[in-house]
Amino acid sequence: MSDPTTAGRDRDRPAATRRRLLAAVGAGATAALAGCSASGDGGGSGSDGDGTDRYDGWLADANGYDGEVADRTGADEVTVAVGAGDGLAYDPAAVRVSPGTTVTWEWTGMGSRHNVVDDAGGFESSYYATEGETFSHEFAEPGVAKYYCTPHENLGMVGVVEVVDG
């Protein structure tokens, strides 16, 4: 007859070993991937040159964002597609404009109903689902406007308008 105080312990030992092994492998893989992603030139991207994200990670999981900021400085008007890609993205996800530029978000009709909401509360569109609907906002002052689609923010439907002098 087995001792009830030790019964089942041998069964648990291999699982604990597997857990430790998986944890070690996961930690090693994370460290290796972090090292790979830390390199980059920063040119034309959302980095401010020292490897940090000037948008505080806002675009880290943004659909359609490839690290590049669309430079539209000098343009009076800029258009951003709403419902781009798989229907859950803004295109471009990040755009750089000059003060006084009007950005117009134009709905593609893809991906259900969307809106455009400034994270700081500066602007908010209505919900639209129809192709060709538009919402416009003039950006008068330098700064960064982080925006999102209310029902799809957690799915990566976020964007940035960066307003720069010069």
ChimeraX attribute file (.defattr): number of C-alpha atoms within 10 A of each C-alpha:
attribute: neighborCount
match mode: 1-to-1
recipient: residues
	/A:1	3
	/A:2	7
	/A:3	7
	/A:4	7
	/A:5	7
	/A:6	8
	/A:7	10
	/A:8	11
	/A:9	9
	/A:10	9
	/A:11	9
	/A:12	10
	/A:13	11
	/A:14	11
	/A:15	11
	/A:16	11
	/A:17	11
	/A:18	11
	/A:19	12
	/A:20	12
	/A:21	12
	/A:22	12
	/A:23	12
	/A:24	12
	/A:25	12
	/A:26	12
	/A:27	12
	/A:28	12
	/A:29	12
	/A:30	12
	/A:31	11
	/A:32	11
	/A:33	11
	/A:34	11
	/A:35	10
	/A:36	10
	/A:37	8
	/A:38	10
	/A:39	9
	/A:40	12
	/A:41	11
	/A:42	16
	/A:43	12
	/A:44	13
	/A:45	17
	/A:46	24
	/A:47	19
	/A:48	13
	/A:49	14
	/A:50	10
	/A:51	13
	/A:52	13
	/A:53	16
	/A:54	16
	/A:55	18
	/A:56	11
	/A:57	11
	/A:58	16
	/A:59	23
	/A:60	14
	/A:61	14
	/A:62	24
	/A:63	22
	/A:64	21
	/A:65	20
	/A:66	14
	/A:67	17
	/A:68	16
	/A:69	20
	/A:70	17
	/A:71	15
	/A:72	17
	/A:73	19
	/A:74	14
	/A:75	14
	/A:76	14
	/A:77	17
	/A:78	16
	/A:79	17
	/A:80	23
	/A:81	20
	/A:82	33
	/A:83	26
	/A:84	22
	/A:85	15
	/A:86	10
	/A:87	19
	/A:88	24
	/A:89	29
	/A:90	30
	/A:91	21
	/A:92	23
	/A:93	26
	/A:94	27
	/A:95	23
	/A:96	20
	/A:97	25
	/A:98	22
	/A:99	21
	/A:100	17
	/A:101	21
	/A:102	18
	/A:103	20
	/A:104	18
	/A:105	23
	/A:106	22
	/A:107	25
	/A:108	21
	/A:109	19
	/A:110	18
	/A:111	17
	/A:112	15
	/A:113	20
	/A:114	26
	/A:115	21
	/A:116	23
	/A:117	20
	/A:118	18
	/A:119	14
	/A:120	10
	/A:121	10
	/A:122	11
	/A:123	15
	/A:124	18
	/A:125	16
	/A:126	11
	/A:127	15
	/A:128	20
	/A:129	17
	/A:130	15
	/A:131	13
	/A:132	13
	/A:133	15
	/A:134	18
	/A:135	18
	/A:136	18
	/A:137	16
	/A:138	14
	/A:139	20
	/A:140	12
	/A:141	14
	/A:142	14
	/A:143	13
	/A:144	17
	/A:145	20
	/A:146	20
	/A:147	25
	/A:148	24
	/A:149	26
	/A:150	16
	/A:151	13
	/A:152	17
	/A:153	16
	/A:154	12
	/A:155	13
	/A:156	20
	/A:157	27
	/A:158	30
	/A:159	30
	/A:160	24
	/A:161	22
	/A:162	26
	/A:163	22
	/A:164	14
	/A:165	11
	/A:166	8
